[in-house]
């Protein structure tokens, strides 16, 4: 066979051309990675318990979760952390376990727990995913923090309109919050407690689904919307209504302000306040395609920046 190919020079050349073309075609289908891709078989359970200490978190939440999930098939190891105001339980899965099946089993077992403290919030259960970063973009300038945050959100929203960009995370931005300060003298004057005021604010700032109504034209969704987002909206919440119709509003007994949360961490770039946009890739996206999409989007956005 080898001798025949030596005397027949056309066959080796054709074979070489076929191999070269095949290699070229297959090389275009090779997935490009910055680092090797792997999956994290970890399920996390987070429960917020405002105002509690680590011991209360352990006794009231963590022990109950550990007891509920320890018999689930597919869990290799359980690690728990109790800290002030929150509980974190981490379940590492066996290599041959079905993550989605174990996630559903954990969700069902945790939902059956009825001994959680009254003030504890609903558990957040999720399968850990690894975000794959492509680009970090800094938005910075000598401008007020609120204007910087609004600019960063505008850039993020416009970049997400590009089909090649799927996920962007803001970093270095402080959370915007509403602060309500009620002097003790005001509470005593109107025979109120801080818990009563907090309950009224909570009830007056909710959004509740009310089901649906079937009509000839289709379904009508019902929803009670009384959510508030700004300080002046919270300030007009009625706290006490007298028999004569006089209304005592929150602004009459409290100082209602809006602003950024207190934090010991901050981000700067070139000695100016900065907010970072981390652009990640998901699914079959490649680093090069996401990078090109980001540069294309920013070329249009930069013209509109302050």
N, C-alpha and C positions, 0 to 999 in steps of 0.2 A: 504494500500500500504506500509506504514511504517512498520507495523507489519510483512508483508510478507518479506520485505527486512531484518528485524531483524532475522527472522528464516532462511532466505536463505543467508548465509554468502558469497557466491561466487559473487553475484550481486554487493554488495557494494564495494568489492575489485576490481572488473572489472571496475566499475564506477570511482573509485579513480585513477586507472591506466590510464584510458582514459583521465581524467582531467589533470593528471600530464604530460602525453605525449603532450596533446594539448597545455598546458601552456608552456612547453619547446619549442615546435615548434614555437609558436607565439612570444616567447621572442627573438628568433633569428632574427625576422623580425622587431623588434622595432628599429626605427631610433635613432641613438645616437647623441646627441647634447651637445655642451658646454653651449650654451645659447639658449633660445627659438628662433625659426626661424620666421621671419615676413618679409613682403614685404613693400618697401617704395614707396608710390604712389606720387612721386614727379618728375616733368619734369624740367630740367634746360636748360637755353639758355645762352650761353656765346658768346660774341663778342669782339674781340680785336680791339682796335683803337689806334695804336702806336702814341705817342707824344701828346696825348690829355689830358686835365684836366677833373676832375669830372663833371663840369658844361657842358662842350662840350659833354661828354658821355651821360649825362642825356637828353640834348636837342636833340642831333642828333640820338641817338640809343634807349635809354630806353623808352622814351615817345612814339616813333613809335611802338615798340614791344608791349607795354601795350595796346595801342589803337587797335592793330591788333588782339590780342588774348583774350581780355576781354569778348567777346561775345561767345566764344567757350563753348559748352555744356560739363559739366563734371569738370570744374575748380572751386575749392572752394575758393582759395585765391591766390593772386599774390603778391610776394615780390621782390623788385628790389634793386640792389646795384650798385652805380656808383663810380668808383675809377679811379685813374690815369692810362690811357691806356687800360681800359677794362670795360665791362658792364656785369652784371650777373642778370638774371631774373629767379625767382624760382616760379613755378606754382604747388600748392598743389591741388590734385584731390579729388573729392568726393569719399566716400567709395564704391558706386555702379557704379562708372565710369569704362569704359574699357580703361586701360592705353595705349594700342597700338593704339586704335582709336583716343584718344585725342592727342597722339604723332603725328600721321599723320596729324590731323587737324592743330596743331600748326606749323608743318613743312610747310604746304601749305600756311598758312597765313603769316608766316615770309618770305617765298620765294617771296611773292607778294610785299613786301615792296621795294619801289624804291627810297626812300628818304635818305637811309644811306649815310654817308659821303664817298667820293671817296677812302680815305685811310683806311676805315674800312675793316677788313677781314671778310670772310664768317662766318656766325653764326654756332655755334656748338650746336646742340640740342640733348639731350639724356635723357633717362629714368633712374633715379637714381637707383643704385643697391647697396646692402649691402654686402661687402666682409666679409667673415667669416674666421678669422685668425686661423691657427693651430700652426705654429712654426715660430720663428724668429731665423735666423742664422747669426752670425757675422763673417765677413771675415776681419781680421785685421793683421797688421804687420808693421815693421819699413822699409817700401819700398816707392818709389815714388808714388804719387797719381795716375798717369796714369797706372802704373803697377798694383796697387791695384784694379783700376776700371776694367782693362782687366781680372784680376783673378776672380773678382766677376761675371763678365759677363760669363766667361768660366764655373764657377760653376753653374750659373743659367741655361745656355744652356744645360749642361750635365744632370742636375737634371730634366729638362723638357722632356728629352728622356725617363724617367721612366713613364710608363702608369698610375701610380697611382698619379702623380703630374700634375696638369693642369695649375696653375697660380702662378707666382712668381713675386714680385715687389721689385725693388732695392730702398733702402732708405739711405740717407746720402751721396749720390754721387752727386757731382756738375756736371752741364751740360758742355759738351765740346763745345767750340765756336771758331769762327774765328773773329779776330778783325782787322779792316782796319782803319788806322789813316792817314788822308790826311792833310798835312800842308796847311794853307791858301796861303802861298807864291807859292806853286806848282799850286794851282788852278788858281791864278792870272797869273802865268807865261804862262800857256797853255790855258787861257781864258775858264776855265771850272767852273762849279758850283758843289756843293756837291750833289745836286739832280740829276744832269746829270750822275755823277759817280755812284751813287746808282742805277739809272735805268739801266745803262750798266751792272753792276754786276748782277742785278736781271735777266736781259734778258739772260745773258751768263751762268746762273746757273739754268736751268729749265729742266723739263722732261715733254714733251707734247705728249699725245696720238694722233696718226694720222689716226685712223680708221683701216680698214682691207681690204684685197684684196682676192677675191674668185679665187681659182685656182683648177685645176683638182685634185691636191693632198691634198686639204683642204684649210683652211683659213690662211692667212699670216697677222699677226698683225704689224702695222706700229707705230713706236714711235720715237720721236726726243729726244735723250738723250744727254744733255749737262750739267748734274749735276756735281758739284764739291764738294769735301768733305774735302780737305786738304789745308793748307795755300799756299804751293807751286803751287797748281793748280789755286787758285784764283790769285796768283801773276802774272801768265802768261796770264791774261785776257787782250786783246787789248782794249785800251781806245780811242786812236786817231790814224788814219792812214792817212798819208800825201799823196798828189798827186804823190810824187816821190816814194811811197812804203815804207817809213819809218814808223815803228810801235812804238807807245808809249804804253808800258804795265803798268799795275796797279802797279807793283813793282817799276817802275820808278818815280812814283809820291806819293806813299803811303808806309807806314810801315805795312806789312801784317804779323800777328802773329796768332798762334793757342795756345789754352790753356783752362783753366777752368774759368768759370764765377766768378766774384767777389761775395762773399757771406759772411754774418756775422754769418752763422750757420755752424757747423761742427760736425762730430761724431767721438767719440773715444771709445776704449775698452782697458782696461789695459794700459791707457795713450798712446796708439798708434792709428794712423788713422784707421778708421773702416768704412766698408760699410755693411749695413744690408740687408739680404734677407728675405722678409716676404712671407711665403708660405701660400696661402689661399686654401680653398676647395670650390668647386662649385657643383651644381646639387645634385646628390644623394651620393656624397662622404662623408665619415664619418671622424671625427677627428682621430680615431685610424688607419684607413687605410692610410690616408695621412701621419701620423706620421711614420708609419712603412716604407712606401715607401721612405720618406725623409732620414731616418736612413740607409736604405739599399743602396740608391744612394750615400750618403756621405761616406760610408765605402769603396766604390770603388774610389771615387774622391779624398779622402784624400791622397792616395798614390801618386798622381801626383801633389799635391800642393807644392809650393816652401818651 
